[in-house]
Amino acid sequence: APPSNIPDIFGRRALSAGRLAALGATLDFHHGLLGAAVDQQPPTFTAANRTVAVYATVTDAGGRLVPDLERTAFEIDDNGKRQELTLFANEIQPITAVMLLDRSGSMRANFDLVEEAAEQFVNALVPADQARIGSFANRIQLDPRDFTSDHDELRRILKTELQPEGP
């Protein structure tokens, strides 16, 4: 059988030394041609424009929110260079929150106060907001299973699903 039909240890055909050398010379020749062609082409650069979302909370000198911010009063600098605002929206953004309430024995005297504050938080959620409520004492418990915007469900969890006093 010719040398090109000699099986190697993996059952593939082995190339003779002569054919291997010829293949190497051919690949080297083609590589040289391709390399020369690439070297002669000027480099090309591509630029991309992309919009980057920037969510910001703006406060005044007294730390109060500025709810009526207008586009003309808002600027973005990136490394000292002013960036063009292509889109601007002054809208309330929904939040997703997990509230964990401490039900350990050291908080026993404050359970009612903490639950009232948690209920006020739930009442302040807007329809697009989502939340889960958890408590920890002996273990960590989170309810409901998935985030929800259902205020009644969240208030029910506050009234009936919190862990009893822990250690």
CNS distance restraints for C-alpha pairs under 8 A (distance, minus, plus):
assign (resid   1 and name CA) (resid   5 and name CA) 6.27 0.50 0.50
assign (resid   1 and name CA) (resid   6 and name CA) 7.28 0.50 0.50
assign (resid   2 and name CA) (resid   6 and name CA) 7.24 0.50 0.50
assign (resid   3 and name CA) (resid  14 and name CA) 7.27 0.50 0.50
assign (resid   3 and name CA) (resid  15 and name CA) 6.62 0.50 0.50
assign (resid   3 and name CA) (resid  16 and name CA) 5.33 0.50 0.50
assign (resid   4 and name CA) (resid  13 and name CA) 6.20 0.50 0.50
assign (resid   4 and name CA) (resid  14 and name CA) 5.54 0.50 0.50
assign (resid   4 and name CA) (resid  15 and name CA) 4.70 0.50 0.50
assign (resid   4 and name CA) (resid  16 and name CA) 5.65 0.50 0.50
assign (resid   5 and name CA) (resid  13 and name CA) 5.37 0.50 0.50
assign (resid   5 and name CA) (resid  14 and name CA) 6.53 0.50 0.50
assign (resid   5 and name CA) (resid  15 and name CA) 7.69 0.50 0.50
assign (resid   6 and name CA) (resid  13 and name CA) 5.57 0.50 0.50
assign (resid   6 and name CA) (resid  14 and name CA) 5.52 0.50 0.50
assign (resid   6 and name CA) (resid  15 and name CA) 7.80 0.50 0.50
assign (resid   7 and name CA) (resid  11 and name CA) 5.24 0.50 0.50
assign (resid   7 and name CA) (resid  12 and name CA) 5.26 0.50 0.50
assign (resid   7 and name CA) (resid  13 and name CA) 4.53 0.50 0.50
assign (resid   7 and name CA) (resid  14 and name CA) 5.72 0.50 0.50
assign (resid   8 and name CA) (resid  12 and name CA) 5.60 0.50 0.50
assign (resid   8 and name CA) (resid  13 and name CA) 6.12 0.50 0.50
assign (resid   8 and name CA) (resid  14 and name CA) 5.75 0.50 0.50
assign (resid  15 and name CA) (resid  19 and name CA) 6.12 0.50 0.50
assign (resid  15 and name CA) (resid  20 and name CA) 6.01 0.50 0.50
assign (resid  16 and name CA) (resid  20 and name CA) 6.14 0.50 0.50
assign (resid  17 and name CA) (resid  21 and name CA) 6.12 0.50 0.50
assign (resid  18 and name CA) (resid  22 and name CA) 6.25 0.50 0.50
assign (resid  19 and name CA) (resid  23 and name CA) 6.07 0.50 0.50
assign (resid  20 and name CA) (resid  24 and name CA) 6.14 0.50 0.50
assign (resid  21 and name CA) (resid  25 and name CA) 6.20 0.50 0.50
assign (resid  22 and name CA) (resid  26 and name CA) 6.18 0.50 0.50
assign (resid  23 and name CA) (resid  27 and name CA) 6.16 0.50 0.50
assign (resid  24 and name CA) (resid  28 and name CA) 6.04 0.50 0.50
assign (resid  25 and name CA) (resid  29 and name CA) 6.06 0.50 0.50
assign (resid  26 and name CA) (resid  30 and name CA) 6.24 0.50 0.50
assign (resid  27 and name CA) (resid  31 and name CA) 5.97 0.50 0.50
assign (resid  28 and name CA) (resid  32 and name CA) 6.15 0.50 0.50
assign (resid  29 and name CA) (resid  33 and name CA) 6.43 0.50 0.50
assign (resid  30 and name CA) (resid  34 and name CA) 6.15 0.50 0.50
assign (resid  31 and name CA) (resid  35 and name CA) 5.92 0.50 0.50
assign (resid  32 and name CA) (resid  36 and name CA) 6.14 0.50 0.50
assign (resid  33 and name CA) (resid  37 and name CA) 6.26 0.50 0.50
assign (resid  34 and name CA) (resid  38 and name CA) 6.13 0.50 0.50
assign (resid  35 and name CA) (resid  39 and name CA) 6.11 0.50 0.50
assign (resid  36 and name CA) (resid  40 and name CA) 6.41 0.50 0.50
assign (resid  37 and name CA) (resid  41 and name CA) 6.75 0.50 0.50
assign (resid  51 and name CA) (resid  86 and name CA) 7.63 0.50 0.50
assign (resid  57 and name CA) (resid  65 and name CA) 7.34 0.50 0.50
assign (resid  58 and name CA) (resid  65 and name CA) 5.91 0.50 0.50
assign (resid  58 and name CA) (resid  66 and name CA) 5.65 0.50 0.50
assign (resid  58 and name CA) (resid  67 and name CA) 7.92 0.50 0.50
assign (resid  59 and name CA) (resid  63 and name CA) 5.17 0.50 0.50
assign (resid  59 and name CA) (resid  64 and name CA) 5.06 0.50 0.50
assign (resid  59 and name CA) (resid  65 and name CA) 4.35 0.50 0.50
assign (resid  59 and name CA) (resid  66 and name CA) 5.34 0.50 0.50
assign (resid  60 and name CA) (resid  64 and name CA) 5.45 0.50 0.50
assign (resid  60 and name CA) (resid  65 and name CA) 6.46 0.50 0.50
assign (resid  60 and name CA) (resid  66 and name CA) 6.40 0.50 0.50
assign (resid  67 and name CA) (resid  90 and name CA) 7.88 0.50 0.50
assign (resid  68 and name CA) (resid  90 and name CA) 7.51 0.50 0.50
assign (resid  69 and name CA) (resid  73 and name CA) 6.67 0.50 0.50
assign (resid  69 and name CA) (resid  74 and name CA) 7.49 0.50 0.50
assign (resid  69 and name CA) (resid  90 and name CA) 6.89 0.50 0.50
assign (resid  70 and name CA) (resid  74 and name CA) 6.82 0.50 0.50
assign (resid  70 and name CA) (resid  90 and name CA) 7.47 0.50 0.50
assign (resid  71 and name CA) (resid  88 and name CA) 6.30 0.50 0.50
assign (resid  75 and name CA) (resid  82 and name CA) 7.33 0.50 0.50
assign (resid  75 and name CA) (resid  83 and name CA) 7.58 0.50 0.50
assign (resid  75 and name CA) (resid  85 and name CA) 7.68 0.50 0.50
assign (resid  76 and name CA) (resid  82 and name CA) 5.95 0.50 0.50
assign (resid  76 and name CA) (resid  83 and name CA) 5.56 0.50 0.50
assign (resid  76 and name CA) (resid  84 and name CA) 7.56 0.50 0.50
assign (resid  76 and name CA) (resid  85 and name CA) 7.59 0.50 0.50
assign (resid  77 and name CA) (resid  81 and name CA) 5.14 0.50 0.50
assign (resid  77 and name CA) (resid  82 and name CA) 4.36 0.50 0.50
assign (resid  77 and name CA) (resid  83 and name CA) 5.69 0.50 0.50
assign (resid  78 and name CA) (resid  82 and name CA) 6.38 0.50 0.50
assign (resid  78 and name CA) (resid  83 and name CA) 6.69 0.50 0.50
assign (resid  94 and name CA) (resid 126 and name CA) 7.41 0.50 0.50
assign (resid  94 and name CA) (resid 128 and name CA) 5.39 0.50 0.50
assign (resid  94 and name CA) (resid 129 and name CA) 4.79 0.50 0.50
assign (resid  94 and name CA) (resid 130 and name CA) 7.79 0.50 0.50
assign (resid  95 and name CA) (resid 128 and name CA) 7.60 0.50 0.50
assign (resid  95 and name CA) (resid 129 and name CA) 4.90 0.50 0.50
assign (resid  95 and name CA) (resid 130 and name CA) 6.41 0.50 0.50
assign (resid  96 and name CA) (resid 129 and name CA) 5.81 0.50 0.50
assign (resid  96 and name CA) (resid 130 and name CA) 4.73 0.50 0.50
assign (resid  96 and name CA) (resid 131 and name CA) 5.55 0.50 0.50
assign (resid  96 and name CA) (resid 147 and name CA) 7.72 0.50 0.50
assign (resid  97 and name CA) (resid 130 and name CA) 6.43 0.50 0.50
assign (resid  97 and name CA) (resid 131 and name CA) 4.71 0.50 0.50
assign (resid  97 and name CA) (resid 132 and name CA) 6.55 0.50 0.50
assign (resid  98 and name CA) (resid 131 and name CA) 5.58 0.50 0.50
assign (resid  98 and name CA) (resid 132 and name CA) 4.88 0.50 0.50
assign (resid  98 and name CA) (resid 133 and name CA) 5.73 0.50 0.50
assign (resid  98 and name CA) (resid 134 and name CA) 7.12 0.50 0.50
assign (resid  99 and name CA) (resid 118 and name CA) 7.78 0.50 0.50
assign (resid  99 and name CA) (resid 131 and name CA) 7.54 0.50 0.50
assign (resid  99 and name CA) (resid 132 and name CA) 6.45 0.50 0.50
assign (resid  99 and name CA) (resid 133 and name CA) 4.89 0.50 0.50
assign (resid  99 and name CA) (resid 134 and name CA) 5.92 0.50 0.50
assign (resid 100 and name CA) (resid 133 and name CA) 6.04 0.50 0.50
assign (resid 100 and name CA) (resid 134 and name CA) 4.48 0.50 0.50
assign (resid 100 and name CA) (resid 135 and name CA) 5.07 0.50 0.50
assign (resid 100 and name CA) (resid 136 and name CA) 7.10 0.50 0.50
assign (resid 101 and name CA) (resid 114 and name CA) 7.29 0.50 0.50
assign (resid 101 and name CA) (resid 133 and name CA) 7.78 0.50 0.50
assign (resid 101 and name CA) (resid 134 and name CA) 6.12 0.50 0.50
assign (resid 101 and name CA) (resid 135 and name CA) 4.52 0.50 0.50
assign (resid 101 and name CA) (resid 136 and name CA) 6.45 0.50 0.50
assign (resid 102 and name CA) (resid 107 and name CA) 6.70 0.50 0.50
assign (resid 102 and name CA) (resid 135 and name CA) 5.84 0.50 0.50
assign (resid 102 and name CA) (resid 136 and name CA) 5.42 0.50 0.50
assign (resid 102 and name CA) (resid 137 and name CA) 6.61 0.50 0.50
assign (resid 103 and name CA) (resid 107 and name CA) 6.22 0.50 0.50
assign (resid 103 and name CA) (resid 108 and name CA) 6.97 0.50 0.50
assign (resid 103 and name CA) (resid 111 and name CA) 7.20 0.50 0.50
assign (resid 103 and name CA) (resid 135 and name CA) 6.31 0.50 0.50
assign (resid 103 and name CA) (resid 136 and name CA) 5.63 0.50 0.50
assign (resid 103 and name CA) (resid 137 and name CA) 5.03 0.50 0.50
assign (resid 103 and name CA) (resid 162 and name CA) 7.95 0.50 0.50
assign (resid 103 and name CA) (resid 163 and name CA) 6.61 0.50 0.50
assign (resid 103 and name CA) (resid 164 and name CA) 6.80 0.50 0.50
assign (resid 103 and name CA) (resid 165 and name CA) 5.36 0.50 0.50
assign (resid 103 and name CA) (resid 166 and name CA) 6.04 0.50 0.50
assign (resid 104 and name CA) (resid 108 and name CA) 6.86 0.50 0.50
assign (resid 104 and name CA) (resid 136 and name CA) 6.99 0.50 0.50
assign (resid 104 and name CA) (resid 137 and name CA) 4.61 0.50 0.50
assign (resid 104 and name CA) (resid 138 and name CA) 7.69 0.50 0.50
assign (resid 104 and name CA) (resid 165 and name CA) 5.65 0.50 0.50
assign (resid 104 and name CA) (resid 166 and name CA) 4.47 0.50 0.50
assign (resid 104 and name CA) (resid 167 and name CA) 5.51 0.50 0.50
assign (resid 105 and name CA) (resid 137 and name CA) 7.87 0.50 0.50
assign (resid 105 and name CA) (resid 165 and name CA) 5.71 0.50 0.50
assign (resid 105 and name CA) (resid 166 and name CA) 5.35 0.50 0.50
assign (resid 105 and name CA) (resid 167 and name CA) 5.11 0.50 0.50
assign (resid 106 and name CA) (resid 167 and name CA) 7.93 0.50 0.50
assign (resid 107 and name CA) (resid 111 and name CA) 6.29 0.50 0.50
assign (resid 108 and name CA) (resid 165 and name CA) 6.78 0.50 0.50
assign (resid 110 and name CA) (resid 114 and name CA) 6.10 0.50 0.50
assign (resid 111 and name CA) (resid 115 and name CA) 6.13 0.50 0.50
assign (resid 112 and name CA) (resid 116 and name CA) 6.11 0.50 0.50
assign (resid 113 and name CA) (resid 117 and name CA) 6.26 0.50 0.50
assign (resid 114 and name CA) (resid 118 and name CA) 6.13 0.50 0.50
assign (resid 115 and name CA) (resid 119 and name CA) 6.14 0.50 0.50
assign (resid 115 and name CA) (resid 158 and name CA) 6.72 0.50 0.50
assign (resid 116 and name CA) (resid 120 and name CA) 6.27 0.50 0.50
assign (resid 117 and name CA) (resid 121 and name CA) 6.27 0.50 0.50
assign (resid 118 and name CA) (resid 122 and name CA) 6.32 0.50 0.50
assign (resid 118 and name CA) (resid 158 and name CA) 7.76 0.50 0.50
assign (resid 119 and name CA) (resid 123 and name CA) 6.15 0.50 0.50
assign (resid 119 and name CA) (resid 155 and name CA) 6.44 0.50 0.50
assign (resid 119 and name CA) (resid 158 and name CA) 7.35 0.50 0.50
assign (resid 120 and name CA) (resid 124 and name CA) 6.23 0.50 0.50
assign (resid 121 and name CA) (resid 125 and name CA) 6.62 0.50 0.50
assign (resid 122 and name CA) (resid 151 and name CA) 6.35 0.50 0.50
assign (resid 122 and name CA) (resid 154 and name CA) 6.98 0.50 0.50
assign (resid 122 and name CA) (resid 155 and name CA) 7.26 0.50 0.50
assign (resid 123 and name CA) (resid 151 and name CA) 6.97 0.50 0.50
assign (resid 125 and name CA) (resid 129 and name CA) 5.84 0.50 0.50
assign (resid 125 and name CA) (resid 130 and name CA) 7.85 0.50 0.50
assign (resid 125 and name CA) (resid 149 and name CA) 7.98 0.50 0.50
assign (resid 127 and name CA) (resid 149 and name CA) 6.14 0.50 0.50
assign (resid 128 and name CA) (resid 149 and name CA) 6.71 0.50 0.50
assign (resid 129 and name CA) (resid 149 and name CA) 5.80 0.50 0.50
assign (resid 130 and name CA) (resid 147 and name CA) 5.55 0.50 0.50
assign (resid 130 and name CA) (resid 148 and name CA) 4.88 0.50 0.50
assign (resid 130 and name CA) (resid 149 and name CA) 4.50 0.50 0.50
assign (resid 131 and name CA) (resid 147 and name CA) 5.12 0.50 0.50
assign (resid 131 and name CA) (resid 148 and name CA) 5.48 0.50 0.50
assign (resid 131 and name CA) (resid 149 and name CA) 6.42 0.50 0.50
assign (resid 131 and name CA) (resid 154 and name CA) 7.84 0.50 0.50
assign (resid 132 and name CA) (resid 142 and name CA) 6.67 0.50 0.50
assign (resid 132 and name CA) (resid 143 and name CA) 5.66 0.50 0.50
assign (resid 132 and name CA) (resid 144 and name CA) 6.00 0.50 0.50
assign (resid 132 and name CA) (resid 145 and name CA) 7.97 0.50 0.50
assign (resid 132 and name CA) (resid 146 and name CA) 7.28 0.50 0.50
assign (resid 132 and name CA) (resid 147 and name CA) 5.39 0.50 0.50
assign (resid 132 and name CA) (resid 148 and name CA) 6.76 0.50 0.50
assign (resid 132 and name CA) (resid 154 and name CA) 7.29 0.50 0.50
assign (resid 133 and name CA) (resid 142 and name CA) 5.69 0.50 0.50
assign (resid 133 and name CA) (resid 143 and name CA) 5.41 0.50 0.50
assign (resid 133 and name CA) (resid 144 and name CA) 7.22 0.50 0.50
assign (resid 133 and name CA) (resid 154 and name CA) 7.06 0.50 0.50
assign (resid 133 and name CA) (resid 157 and name CA) 7.24 0.50 0.50
assign (resid 133 and name CA) (resid 158 and name CA) 7.63 0.50 0.50
assign (resid 134 and name CA) (resid 140 and name CA) 6.99 0.50 0.50
assign (resid 134 and name CA) (resid 141 and name CA) 5.23 0.50 0.50
assign (resid 134 and name CA) (resid 142 and name CA) 4.05 0.50 0.50
assign (resid 134 and name CA) (resid 143 and name CA) 6.03 0.50 0.50
assign (resid 134 and name CA) (resid 162 and name CA) 7.33 0.50 0.50
assign (resid 135 and name CA) (resid 140 and name CA) 5.89 0.50 0.50
assign (resid 135 and name CA) (resid 141 and name CA) 5.40 0.50 0.50
assign (resid 135 and name CA) (resid 142 and name CA) 6.70 0.50 0.50
assign (resid 135 and name CA) (resid 162 and name CA) 5.96 0.50 0.50
assign (resid 135 and name CA) (resid 163 and name CA) 6.34 0.50 0.50
assign (resid 136 and name CA) (resid 140 and name CA) 4.44 0.50 0.50
assign (resid 136 and name CA) (resid 141 and name CA) 6.29 0.50 0.50
assign (resid 136 and name CA) (resid 163 and name CA) 7.08 0.50 0.50
assign (resid 137 and name CA) (resid 163 and name CA) 7.02 0.50 0.50
assign (resid 137 and name CA) (resid 164 and name CA) 7.92 0.50 0.50
assign (resid 137 and name CA) (resid 165 and name CA) 6.77 0.50 0.50
assign (resid 137 and name CA) (resid 166 and name CA) 4.50 0.50 0.50
assign (resid 137 and name CA) (resid 167 and name CA) 6.59 0.50 0.50
assign (resid 138 and name CA) (resid 166 and name CA) 5.53 0.50 0.50
assign (resid 138 and name CA) (resid 167 and name CA) 6.76 0.50 0.50
assign (resid 141 and name CA) (resid 162 and name CA) 7.95 0.50 0.50
assign (resid 141 and name CA) (resid 163 and name CA) 7.68 0.50 0.50
assign (resid 143 and name CA) (resid 157 and name CA) 6.96 0.50 0.50
assign (resid 143 and name CA) (resid 161 and name CA) 7.77 0.50 0.50
assign (resid 144 and name CA) (resid 148 and name CA) 7.47 0.50 0.50
assign (resid 144 and name CA) (resid 154 and name CA) 7.91 0.50 0.50
assign (resid 144 and name CA) (resid 157 and name CA) 7.82 0.50 0.50
assign (resid 148 and name CA) (resid 154 and name CA) 7.90 0.50 0.50
assign (resid 150 and name CA) (resid 154 and name CA) 6.45 0.50 0.50
assign (resid 151 and name CA) (resid 155 and name CA) 6.10 0.50 0.50
assign (resid 152 and name CA) (resid 156 and name CA) 6.07 0.50 0.50
assign (resid 153 and name CA) (resid 157 and name CA) 6.32 0.50 0.50
assign (resid 154 and name CA) (resid 158 and name CA) 6.44 0.50 0.50
assign (resid 155 and name CA) (resid 159 and name CA) 6.34 0.50 0.50
assign (resid 156 and name CA) (resid 160 and name CA) 5.95 0.50 0.50
assign (resid 156 and name CA) (resid 161 and name CA) 7.41 0.50 0.50
assign (resid 157 and name CA) (resid 161 and name CA) 4.68 0.50 0.50
assign (resid 157 and name CA) (resid 162 and name CA) 6.65 0.50 0.50
assign (resid 158 and name CA) (resid 162 and name CA) 6.11 0.50 0.50
